[in-house]
C-alpha cells in the first residue's frame, strides 16, 4: 500500500518526488520495480480476501502506487488508463447516455471530436462543439440546454486559448451538467481543475506528465465516489488498463516533473519572445506572455507556465526550411517531452489551422543553445 504523505507545506519538487512512494525497505530500491503478474496466488482464501490481489486487470500494486501519486497531485482519486484517449472514452461513456447532450471543444484535441462524432452519435448521444474562448459566454446565453457533460480543454490544444474553469463549472452545475477538464497541457502542477469546481480532470500522460516520449498513458481524477465507481467499472470491463511496465515508467518519470516543467517554461518564454520579434512569424501564442489574449486569465487560474508555444509561418515550406536550418528542432507530433519538437498541425487534417501553423513543444535543452539554434534557423526561413 502506498505511503501516506501530507502535501501541506511541501513544494512541487518534494511532492512529485515523494508522492505515491512506498515505505522504504532496507535492501530494496527506493522505487520498487513493476509487478508483472497477471494472476496472484490465492491459497485457500476466497478471491479478494483481506484485500489480496486476484487479477492484474482489476488491481495490482504498481497501478495502485501510480494512481495514489496522481490522486495526490490532482487533489482527488485517480484511475490510470492505457492512453489519454482511453481516459477520455471512459469519461464520455461513463456519464453520457442515449438522448443526452455532450458539449466538446471545437478547438481541442481533434480525436476527441472524432470519437464523439463517429461513435457516440451511433448510440443516440447529441454532440455540440464550442471554441474554448467562447464557452463561458455561450453557456451564459443558454445556447446548450440539456447538456449532460461539458468538456473543456484549457489551455486548448493546439491554439492555447484559456477558459475560466470556476465560472464554467458554476454554469454547468446550474443546468445539471458535469464538467470535465482536459488538463494535459497544464499538468497537475500547472492547474488543479478539481479545486476550481470541475467534476473530472483527465489527461494524456503520454505527454508532459511522463515527459520522455516513450510510453502511452492517461488518467481520470474525480472526487465523487459514485462517479469513480462508474469510471472504474468501465475501465475494468473494457480492459483499458495500462501495462505494469508503462505504469512503473510513468510513475518514475513524475519525480522529475517539477524540474522538467521549469526548464520547458524557461525555454518557452525565450522562444515566444524570439518568434514574436521575427517578421516572418505571426500569431505567436503563449498564455504567459503579458500581451497574449489569455494572459489575464491564465496568470490568475494557472499555477505555473507550461512549455508549449504556437505560431504561424507563411507556408508549409517555410516550416520545412525552419526545420532544415535547425540542429535542435525535431519534427514530431505529441508534446511535453525532453526534446524540443515542432508539429505542423495542418498535415493531420483534424484542426482548423493554416498550413504554416505550428505547435512548438519546448524541451529541456539549455535555453541559450535553443535560442541560438532557432535564431539561425529563422534566417533560413528568410533566405528561402
NUTORLO-223649 format. One line per 5 residues: for each residue x negated, y negated, z negated of N, C-alpha, C. Coordinates in steps of 0.1 Angstrom, whole numbers, always signed. Layout:
REM NUTORLO-223649
X/Y/Z/X/Y/Z/X/Y/Z ~ ...
REM end
This chain:
REM NUTORLO-223649
-8/+12/+0/+0/+0/+0/-9/-12/+0 ~ -5/-23/+7/-13/-35/+8/-14/-42/-5 ~ -26/-48/-7/-28/-55/-19/-20/-69/-19 ~ -14/-72/-30/-7/-84/-31/-17/-96/-34 ~ -15/-107/-27/-23/-119/-29/-15/-131/-28
-15/-139/-38/-7/-152/-37/-14/-161/-27 ~ -5/-168/-19/-11/-177/-9/-12/-191/-15 ~ -8/-193/-28/-8/-206/-34/-23/-211/-36 ~ -26/-222/-31/-39/-228/-34/-50/-223/-24 ~ -47/-214/-16/-57/-209/-6/-56/-216/+7
-67/-219/+14/-67/-224/+27/-65/-214/+37 ~ -64/-218/+50/-61/-209/+61/-72/-198/+62 ~ -85/-202/+61/-96/-193/+63/-95/-181/+53 ~ -92/-185/+40/-91/-174/+30/-79/-165/+32 ~ -68/-172/+36/-55/-164/+39/-57/-154/+50
-63/-158/+61/-64/-148/+72/-74/-137/+69 ~ -85/-140/+61/-95/-130/+58/-89/-120/+48 ~ -81/-124/+39/-77/-116/+28/-63/-110/+29 ~ -54/-116/+37/-40/-112/+37/-39/-98/+43 ~ -31/-89/+37/-29/-76/+42/-41/-66/+39
-51/-71/+31/-62/-62/+28/-58/-52/+17 ~ -63/-40/+19/-60/-30/+8/-70/-32/-3 ~ -67/-28/-15/-76/-29/-26/-89/-22/-23 ~ -101/-29/-26/-114/-23/-23/-116/-9/-30 ~ -122/+0/-23/-125/+13/-29/-140/+15/-28
-147/+18/-39/-162/+20/-38/-165/+31/-27 ~ -175/+28/-19/-179/+37/-9/-171/+37/+4 ~ -160/+28/+5/-152/+27/+17/-154/+14/+23 ~ -151/+13/+36/-152/-1/+43/-142/-10/+37 ~ -145/-23/+37/-135/-33/+32/-123/-33/+40
-124/-31/+53/-112/-30/+62/-111/-16/+67 ~ -102/-8/+61/-102/+7/+64/-99/+9/+78 ~ -104/+20/+83/-101/+24/+97/-87/+28/+100 ~ -83/+29/+112/-69/+32/+116/-65/+46/+112 ~ -52/+48/+109/-47/+62/+106/-41/+67/+119
-46/+78/+125/-42/+82/+138/-32/+93/+138 ~ -28/+98/+126/-19/+110/+125/-6/+106/+130 ~ +0/+116/+138/+14/+114/+143/+24/+120/+132 ~ +20/+131/+126/+28/+137/+116/+19/+138/+103 ~ +26/+138/+92/+20/+139/+79/+24/+151/+71
+15/+157/+64/+18/+170/+56/+28/+167/+46 ~ +39/+175/+46/+50/+173/+36/+49/+182/+24 ~ +42/+193/+26/+42/+203/+15/+56/+208/+13 ~ +61/+210/+1/+74/+215/-2/+84/+204/-5 ~ +79/+191/-3/+88/+180/-6/+98/+177/+5
+108/+170/+2/+118/+165/+12/+111/+154/+20 ~ +114/+153/+33/+108/+142/+41/+110/+128/+35 ~ +99/+121/+33/+100/+107/+27/+100/+107/+12 ~ +99/+118/+6/+100/+119/-9/+89/+110/-15 ~ +92/+102/-25/+82/+94/-32/+75/+84/-23
+82/+81/-12/+76/+71/-2/+66/+77/+7 ~ +65/+90/+8/+55/+96/+16/+58/+94/+31 ~ +47/+92/+39/+49/+91/+54/+53/+104/+60 ~ +61/+104/+70/+66/+116/+77/+61/+116/+91 ~ +63/+105/+98/+60/+104/+113/+56/+90/+116
+45/+89/+124/+39/+76/+126/+48/+66/+134 ~ +57/+71/+142/+66/+62/+149/+75/+54/+139 ~ +78/+59/+128/+86/+53/+118/+78/+44/+108 ~ +66/+49/+105/+58/+42/+94/+45/+49/+94 ~ +35/+40/+91/+21/+46/+88/+13/+35/+81
+3/+38/+74/-4/+29/+66/-10/+17/+74 ~ -16/+20/+86/-22/+10/+94/-11/-1/+98 ~ +0/+4/+102/+11/-5/+106/+16/-13/+94 ~ +17/-7/+83/+22/-15/+71/+12/-26/+67 ~ +0/-23/+67/-10/-33/+63/-10/-45/+73
-9/-42/+86/-8/-53/+96/+5/-61/+94 ~ +16/-54/+92/+28/-62/+90/+28/-70/+77 ~ +22/-65/+67/+21/-72/+54/+13/-85/+57 ~ +3/-84/+64/-6/-96/+68/+3/-106/+76 ~ +9/-101/+86/+18/-110/+94/+28/-117/+86
+35/-109/+78/+46/-115/+69/+41/-126/+60 ~ +29/-124/+54/+24/-134/+46/+20/-147/+53 ~ +16/-146/+66/+12/-158/+74/+25/-165/+79 ~ +35/-157/+82/+48/-163/+88/+57/-168/+77 ~ +55/-163/+64/+64/-166/+54/+77/-158/+54
+76/-145/+58/+88/-137/+59/+84/-122/+58 ~ +92/-114/+65/+88/-100/+66/+87/-96/+81 ~ +77/-89/+84/+73/-88/+98/+74/-73/+103 ~ +77/-72/+116/+77/-59/+123/+68/-61/+135 ~ +59/-52/+137/+50/-52/+148/+55/-44/+160
+52/-48/+172/+57/-42/+184/+45/-40/+194 ~ +48/-31/+204/+37/-28/+214/+33/-39/+223 ~ +41/-50/+224/+38/-61/+232/+47/-73/+228 ~ +44/-85/+232/+52/-96/+230/+66/-94/+236 ~ +66/-89/+248/+79/-86/+255/+88/-76/+247
+81/-66/+241/+89/-56/+233/+95/-63/+221 ~ +87/-73/+215/+93/-80/+204/+105/-89/+208 ~ +104/-95/+220/+115/-104/+225/+127/-95/+228 ~ +124/-84/+234/+135/-74/+238/+143/-70/+225 ~ +136/-67/+215/+142/-63/+202/+150/-74/+196
+145/-86/+197/+152/-98/+192/+165/-100/+199 ~ +165/-99/+213/+177/-100/+221/+187/-89/+218 ~ +183/-77/+219/+192/-66/+219/+198/-63/+205 ~ +190/-68/+195/+195/-65/+181/+205/-75/+177 ~ +207/-86/+184/+215/-97/+179/+227/-99/+189
+225/-99/+202/+235/-104/+212/+243/-92/+217 ~ +256/-93/+217/+265/-82/+222/+273/-86/+234 ~ +280/-77/+240/+288/-80/+252/+298/-91/+249 ~ +298/-100/+259/+307/-112/+257/+301/-124/+250 ~ +290/-122/+244/+283/-133/+237/+273/-140/+246
+269/-152/+241/+260/-160/+250/+246/-161/+244 ~ +236/-161/+252/+222/-163/+249/+218/-175/+255 ~ +211/-184/+248/+205/-196/+253/+190/-195/+253 ~ +184/-197/+264/+170/-194/+266/+163/-205/+272 ~ +150/-208/+269/+143/-220/+275/+141/-218/+290
+144/-229/+297/+142/-229/+312/+128/-230/+315 ~ +120/-235/+306/+106/-237/+309/+97/-229/+300 ~ +102/-219/+294/+94/-210/+285/+88/-198/+294 ~ +83/-188/+287/+77/-177/+293/+87/-170/+303 ~ +84/-170/+316/+94/-167/+326/+99/-153/+325
+91/-143/+320/+96/-130/+319/+107/-128/+309 ~ +108/-137/+300/+120/-137/+291/+132/-140/+298 ~ +132/-149/+308/+143/-152/+316/+147/-140/+325 ~ +136/-134/+330/+139/-122/+339/+145/-111/+331 ~ +141/-109/+319/+147/-99/+310/+162/-101/+308
+165/-114/+305/+179/-117/+302/+188/-116/+315 ~ +182/-121/+326/+190/-122/+338/+192/-108/+345 ~ +181/-100/+344/+182/-87/+351/+188/-76/+343 ~ +188/-77/+330/+192/-66/+322/+204/-70/+312 ~ +203/-81/+305/+213/-84/+295/+226/-87/+303
+225/-93/+314/+238/-96/+322/+245/-83/+326 ~ +238/-72/+328/+245/-60/+331/+253/-55/+320 ~ +250/-59/+308/+258/-55/+296/+268/-65/+292 ~ +271/-75/+300/+281/-85/+298/+277/-96/+289 ~ +264/-98/+288/+259/-110/+280/+258/-122/+289
+263/-133/+285/+262/-145/+292/+249/-152/+289 ~ +242/-157/+299/+229/-164/+297/+230/-178/+302 ~ +224/-187/+294/+223/-201/+299/+208/-205/+295 ~ +203/-215/+303/+190/-220/+300/+189/-235/+299 ~ +180/-240/+292/+178/-254/+290/+163/-257/+288
+159/-269/+292/+145/-273/+291/+142/-275/+276 ~ +130/-272/+272/+126/-274/+258/+128/-288/+253 ~ +125/-298/+260/+126/-312/+256/+140/-316/+255 ~ +150/-309/+261/+164/-313/+261/+173/-305/+252 ~ +168/-294/+246/+176/-285/+239/+184/-292/+227
+177/-300/+220/+184/-307/+208/+195/-316/+213 ~ +193/-324/+223/+203/-333/+229/+215/-325/+234 ~ +212/-315/+242/+222/-307/+248/+231/-300/+237 ~ +225/-295/+227/+233/-289/+216/+241/-299/+209 ~ +236/-311/+207/+244/-322/+200/+256/-325/+209
+254/-324/+222/+265/-328/+231/+275/-316/+232 ~ +273/-305/+226/+282/-294/+226/+282/-286/+240 ~ +271/-286/+247/+270/-281/+260/+270/-265/+260 ~ +267/-259/+249/+266/-244/+249/+275/-238/+238 ~ +288/-240/+239/+296/-234/+229/+296/-219/+229
+297/-213/+217/+298/-199/+216/+285/-191/+217 ~ +274/-199/+217/+261/-192/+217/+259/-183/+205 ~ +254/-171/+206/+251/-162/+195/+237/-163/+191 ~ +228/-165/+201/+213/-166/+198/+208/-177/+207 ~ +200/-185/+200/+193/-196/+207/+178/-193/+206
+171/-192/+217/+156/-190/+217/+150/-203/+222 ~ +140/-208/+214/+132/-219/+218/+117/-215/+218 ~ +109/-221/+227/+95/-218/+227/+89/-232/+226 ~ +82/-234/+215/+76/-247/+212/+63/-246/+205 ~ +52/-252/+211/+51/-258/+224/+55/-248/+235
+61/-253/+246/+66/-244/+256/+54/-240/+265 ~ +56/-228/+271/+46/-222/+280/+51/-221/+294 ~ +45/-229/+304/+32/-235/+303/+32/-250/+301 ~ +43/-257/+301/+43/-271/+301/+40/-279/+289 ~ +40/-272/+277/+36/-277/+264/+45/-288/+259
+58/-287/+262/+68/-296/+256/+71/-291/+242 ~ +76/-299/+233/+79/-296/+219/+93/-300/+216 ~ +100/-291/+208/+113/-295/+203/+113/-295/+188 ~ +123/-301/+182/+124/-302/+167/+131/-290/+162 ~ +123/-281/+156/+128/-268/+151/+139/-270/+140
+136/-278/+131/+146/-280/+120/+159/-286/+125 ~ +158/-295/+134/+171/-301/+140/+178/-291/+148 ~ +171/-283/+156/+178/-273/+164/+184/-262/+155 ~ +176/-258/+145/+182/-248/+135/+195/-252/+129 ~ +195/-265/+125/+208/-270/+119/+219/-270/+129
+216/-274/+141/+227/-274/+151/+231/-260/+155 ~ +222/-250/+155/+225/-237/+158/+234/-231/+147 ~ +230/-233/+135/+238/-227/+124/+252/-233/+123 ~ +253/-246/+127/+266/-253/+126/+276/-247/+135 ~ +271/-241/+146/+280/-234/+156/+280/-219/+155
+274/-214/+144/+274/-200/+141/+264/-192/+149 ~ +253/-198/+154/+243/-191/+162/+231/-189/+153 ~ +223/-179/+157/+209/-177/+151/+199/-184/+160 ~ +188/-188/+153/+177/-195/+161/+165/-186/+160 ~ +159/-183/+172/+147/-176/+173/+136/-185/+179
+124/-185/+174/+114/-194/+179/+102/-186/+183 ~ +98/-187/+196/+86/-181/+201/+75/-190/+197 ~ +66/-184/+188/+55/-192/+182/+42/-187/+187 ~ +42/-182/+199/+29/-176/+205/+18/-187/+206 ~ +22/-198/+212/+12/-209/+214/+7/-215/+201
+15/-217/+192/+11/-224/+179/+4/-215/+170 ~ +8/-202/+169/+4/-192/+159/+9/-195/+145 ~ +9/-186/+136/+14/-188/+123/+6/-199/+115 ~ -7/-201/+119/-14/-212/+112/-11/-226/+118 ~ -5/-226/+130/-2/-239/+135/+12/-243/+133
+21/-234/+130/+35/-237/+128/+42/-226/+121 ~ +52/-229/+112/+59/-219/+104/+74/-221/+106 ~ +79/-216/+117/+93/-218/+120/+103/-214/+110 ~ +100/-203/+102/+110/-198/+92/+111/-209/+81 ~ +101/-216/+78/+101/-226/+68/+109/-238/+73
+111/-239/+86/+118/-251/+92/+132/-247/+95 ~ +137/-235/+91/+151/-231/+92/+154/-221/+103 ~ +144/-216/+110/+146/-206/+121/+150/-193/+114 ~ +158/-185/+121/+161/-171/+116/+151/-161/+120 ~ +145/-163/+131/+135/-153/+136/+123/-161/+141
+111/-156/+140/+100/-161/+147/+94/-149/+154 ~ +91/-150/+167/+85/-139/+175/+73/-144/+182 ~ +64/-135/+186/+52/-140/+192/+45/-128/+200 ~ +38/-132/+210/+29/-122/+217/+16/-123/+210 ~ +13/-113/+202/+0/-113/+195/-12/-109/+204
-8/-105/+217/-18/-103/+227/-27/-115/+229 ~ -22/-127/+226/-29/-139/+229/-37/-144/+217 ~ -34/-156/+212/-43/-162/+202/-44/-155/+189 ~ -34/-148/+185/-35/-142/+172/-45/-131/+171 ~ -45/-122/+181/-56/-112/+182/-69/-118/+188
-67/-126/+199/-77/-135/+203/-89/-130/+211 ~ -89/-117/+214/-101/-112/+221/-98/-106/+235 ~ -85/-108/+240/-81/-104/+253/-84/-89/+256 ~ -82/-81/+246/-85/-67/+248/-74/-58/+242 ~ -62/-63/+239/-51/-54/+235/-38/-61/+237
-27/-53/+236/-13/-58/+237/-7/-56/+224 ~ +1/-66/+219/+7/-66/+206/+17/-77/+205 ~ +28/-75/+197/+37/-85/+195/+43/-83/+181 ~ +51/-93/+176/+58/-91/+163/+70/-100/+162 ~ +79/-97/+153/+90/-105/+149/+90/-106/+134
+92/-118/+129/+93/-120/+114/+107/-127/+111 ~ +112/-122/+100/+125/-127/+95/+125/-128/+80 ~ +135/-134/+75/+137/-135/+60/+149/-127/+56 ~ +159/-124/+65/+171/-118/+61/+170/-103/+62 ~ +173/-96/+51/+171/-81/+51/+180/-74/+61
+192/-78/+63/+201/-71/+72/+196/-73/+87 ~ +191/-85/+90/+185/-87/+103/+173/-79/+105 ~ +165/-78/+95/+153/-70/+96/+156/-55/+98 ~ +166/-50/+92/+170/-36/+93/+175/-34/+108 ~ +182/-43/+113/+187/-41/+127/+176/-41/+137
+166/-50/+135/+155/-51/+145/+146/-38/+143 ~ +144/-34/+130/+136/-22/+128/+142/-10/+134 ~ +156/-9/+133/+163/+2/+139/+161/+3/+154 ~ +162/-9/+160/+160/-10/+175/+146/-5/+178 ~ +136/-10/+171/+122/-6/+174/+120/+9/+172
+124/+14/+161/+122/+28/+158/+129/+38/+168 ~ +141/+34/+172/+149/+43/+181/+144/+42/+195 ~ +139/+30/+199/+134/+29/+213/+119/+32/+214 ~ +112/+33/+203/+98/+37/+204/+88/+26/+208 ~ +93/+13/+206/+84/+2/+210/+74/-2/+199
+67/+9/+194/+58/+7/+183/+44/+7/+188 ~ +35/-2/+182/+21/-2/+187/+14/+10/+182 ~ +3/+13/+190/-6/+24/+186/-14/+20/+174 ~ -19/+30/+166/-27/+26/+154/-40/+19/+157 ~ -47/+23/+168/-60/+16/+170/-58/+2/+174
-48/-1/+183/-45/-15/+187/-40/-23/+174 ~ -32/-17/+166/-28/-23/+153/-39/-27/+145 ~ -49/-18/+143/-60/-20/+135/-69/-31/+141 ~ -71/-31/+154/-79/-41/+160/-73/-55/+158 ~ -59/-56/+160/-53/-69/+158/-54/-74/+144
-53/-65/+134/-54/-69/+120/-68/-73/+117 ~ -78/-66/+123/-92/-70/+121/-94/-84/+127 ~ -88/-87/+138/-90/-100/+145/-84/-111/+138 ~ -74/-109/+130/-67/-120/+123/-77/-127/+114 ~ -87/-120/+109/-97/-125/+99/-104/-137/+105
-106/-138/+118/-113/-150/+124/-104/-160/+130 ~ -91/-159/+128/-81/-168/+134/-84/-182/+131 ~ -86/-185/+119/-88/-199/+115/-101/-205/+122 ~ -111/-197/+122/-124/-202/+129/-121/-204/+144 ~ -115/-194/+150/-112/-194/+165/-104/-206/+168
-93/-208/+161/-84/-219/+164/-91/-233/+163 ~ -99/-234/+153/-106/-247/+151/-115/-250/+163 ~ -123/-240/+168/-132/-243/+179/-123/-245/+192 ~ -113/-237/+194/-104/-239/+205/-98/-252/+206 ~ -93/-257/+194/-87/-271/+194/-97/-281/+197
-109/-280/+191/-120/-290/+194/-123/-290/+209 ~ -124/-278/+215/-126/-278/+230/-114/-284/+238 ~ -102/-281/+233/-90/-286/+240/-90/-302/+239 ~ -93/-307/+228/-93/-322/+227/-103/-328/+236 ~ -115/-322/+237/-126/-327/+246/-122/-326/+261
-116/-314/+265/-112/-312/+279/-101/-320/+282 ~ -91/-322/+273/-79/-331/+277/-84/-345/+279 ~ -93/-350/+271/-98/-364/+274/-106/-364/+287 ~ -114/-354/+290/-122/-354/+302/-113/-353/+314 ~ -103/-345/+314/-93/-343/+325/-85/-356/+327
-81/-362/+316/-73/-374/+317/-80/-386/+323 ~ -94/-385/+323/-101/-396/+329/-106/-392/+343 ~ -102/-381/+348/-106/-377/+361/-96/-381/+372 ~ -99/-389/+382/-89/-394/+391/-82/-383/+399 ~ -88/-372/+401/-82/-361/+408/-72/-352/+400
-71/-356/+388/-62/-348/+379/-51/-356/+374 ~ -39/-351/+373/-27/-358/+368/-20/-350/+358 ~ -10/-356/+351/-1/-349/+342/-8/-340/+332 ~ -19/-346/+326/-26/-338/+315/-17/-338/+303 ~ -15/-325/+298/-7/-324/+286/-15/-316/+275
-15/-322/+263/-19/-315/+251/-12/-322/+240 ~ -3/-316/+232/+5/-323/+223/-2/-331/+212 ~ -15/-329/+211/-22/-337/+200/-29/-349/+206 ~ -28/-352/+218/-32/-365/+224/-22/-375/+220 ~ -27/-387/+215/-17/-397/+210/-8/-402/+221
-12/-401/+233/-4/-406/+244/+5/-395/+250 ~ +5/-383/+245/+13/-372/+250/+27/-374/+246 ~ +37/-372/+254/+51/-373/+250/+55/-365/+238 ~ +48/-354/+236/+52/-345/+225/+44/-349/+212 ~ +35/-358/+212/+27/-361/+201/+34/-365/+188
+44/-374/+189/+51/-378/+176/+57/-366/+169 ~ +63/-357/+176/+70/-346/+170/+60/-335/+166 ~ +50/-332/+175/+40/-322/+173/+32/-325/+160 ~ +28/-338/+159/+20/-342/+147/+27/-341/+134 ~ +40/-342/+135/+49/-341/+123/+52/-326/+120
+55/-318/+130/+60/-305/+128/+50/-294/+128 ~ +39/-296/+135/+29/-286/+136/+18/-288/+125 ~ +12/-278/+121/+2/-278/+110/-12/-281/+115 ~ -15/-278/+127/-28/-280/+133/-27/-279/+148 ~ -36/-284/+156/-36/-283/+170/-40/-270/+175
-36/-267/+188/-39/-254/+194/-49/-257/+206 ~ -53/-246/+213/-63/-247/+223/-59/-247/+237 ~ -46/-249/+240/-40/-248/+254/-38/-262/+259 ~ -43/-264/+271/-41/-277/+278/-35/-274/+292 ~ -26/-283/+297/-21/-281/+310/-24/-294/+318
-25/-292/+332/-29/-303/+340/-25/-300/+355 ~ -24/-310/+363/-21/-307/+377/-33/-312/+386 ~ -37/-304/+395/-47/-307/+405/-40/-309/+418 ~ -46/-316/+428/-39/-319/+441/-34/-307/+448 ~ -40/-296/+447/-36/-284/+455/-42/-272/+449
-37/-260/+455/-43/-247/+451/-58/-247/+454 ~ -61/-252/+466/-75/-252/+470/-84/-260/+461 ~ -79/-271/+455/-86/-279/+445/-89/-271/+433 ~ -80/-263/+429/-82/-254/+417/-93/-244/+421 ~ -93/-238/+433/-103/-229/+437/-117/-235/+437
-118/-248/+441/-130/-255/+441/-135/-257/+427 ~ -126/-260/+418/-129/-262/+404/-136/-250/+398 ~ -129/-238/+401/-134/-226/+395/-148/-222/+402 ~ -149/-224/+415/-161/-221/+422/-173/-229/+417 ~ -170/-241/+412/-181/-250/+408/-184/-249/+393
-178/-240/+386/-179/-238/+372/-186/-225/+368 ~ -194/-225/+358/-200/-213/+353/-192/-207/+340 ~ -184/-216/+334/-178/-212/+321/-163/-210/+323 ~ -157/-215/+334/-143/-213/+336/-140/-200/+343 ~ -131/-192/+338/-127/-179/+344/-113/-179/+348
-110/-175/+360/-96/-174/+365/-89/-162/+358 ~ -80/-164/+350/-73/-153/+343/-60/-158/+338 ~ -50/-149/+337/-37/-153/+331/-38/-149/+316 ~ -27/-150/+309/-27/-149/+294/-35/-161/+288 ~ -36/-161/+275/-43/-172/+269/-47/-169/+255
-55/-178/+248/-58/-176/+234/-70/-168/+231 ~ -78/-164/+241/-90/-156/+239/-103/-164/+237 ~ -113/-157/+235/-126/-163/+232/-132/-171/+244 ~ -128/-166/+256/-133/-173/+269/-124/-183/+274 ~ -129/-194/+279/-121/-204/+285/-116/-200/+298
-103/-200/+300/-97/-194/+313/-88/-205/+319 ~ -86/-204/+332/-77/-212/+340/-67/-204/+347 ~ -55/-207/+345/-44/-199/+351/-35/-208/+360 ~ -36/-206/+373/-28/-214/+383/-14/-207/+383 ~ -5/-213/+376/+8/-206/+373/+16/-204/+386
+15/-212/+396/+24/-210/+408/+21/-197/+415 ~ +10/-191/+413/+7/-179/+420/+16/-167/+416 ~ +22/-169/+404/+30/-158/+399/+45/-160/+403 ~ +49/-172/+406/+62/-174/+412/+73/-175/+401 ~ +70/-175/+388/+81/-175/+378/+83/-188/+372
+74/-198/+374/+76/-211/+368/+78/-222/+378 ~ +86/-232/+375/+88/-243/+384/+77/-253/+383 ~ +66/-250/+389/+54/-259/+388/+48/-261/+402 ~ +40/-271/+403/+33/-274/+416/+22/-264/+419 ~ +18/-263/+431/+7/-253/+435/-6/-256/+427
-9/-268/+424/-21/-272/+417/-20/-272/+402 ~ -9/-268/+396/-7/-269/+382/-15/-258/+375 ~ -22/-261/+365/-30/-251/+357/-27/-251/+342 ~ -28/-240/+336/-28/-238/+322/-42/-234/+318 ~ -49/-243/+310/-62/-240/+306/-62/-236/+292
-67/-224/+289/-68/-218/+276/-83/-220/+271 ~ -85/-229/+262/-99/-232/+258/-104/-221/+248 ~ -116/-217/+251/-122/-206/+243/-130/-211/+232 ~ -140/-203/+228/-149/-207/+217/-163/-210/+220 ~ -165/-214/+233/-178/-218/+237/-182/-231/+230
-195/-235/+230/-199/-248/+224/-192/-259/+232 ~ -187/-269/+225/-179/-279/+232/-188/-287/+242 ~ -200/-290/+238/-209/-298/+247/-212/-290/+259 ~ -213/-277/+258/-216/-269/+270/-204/-269/+280 ~ -192/-267/+273/-179/-267/+281/-177/-280/+288
-179/-291/+282/-176/-304/+288/-186/-306/+299 ~ -199/-303/+297/-209/-304/+307/-205/-296/+320 ~ -201/-284/+317/-198/-275/+328/-186/-280/+336 ~ -175/-284/+329/-163/-288/+336/-165/-302/+343 ~ -174/-310/+337/-177/-323/+344/-184/-320/+357
-193/-310/+358/-199/-306/+370/-189/-300/+380 ~ -180/-292/+375/-170/-286/+383/-160/-296/+389 ~ -157/-306/+382/-148/-317/+387/-155/-324/+399 ~ -168/-325/+399/-175/-331/+411/-173/-322/+423 ~ -172/-309/+421/-170/-300/+432/-156/-302/+438
-146/-306/+430/-132/-309/+435/-133/-321/+443 ~ -139/-331/+439/-140/-344/+446/-148/-342/+459 ~ -159/-334/+458/-167/-332/+470/-159/-324/+481 ~ -149/-316/+477/-142/-309/+487/-131/-317/+493
REM end
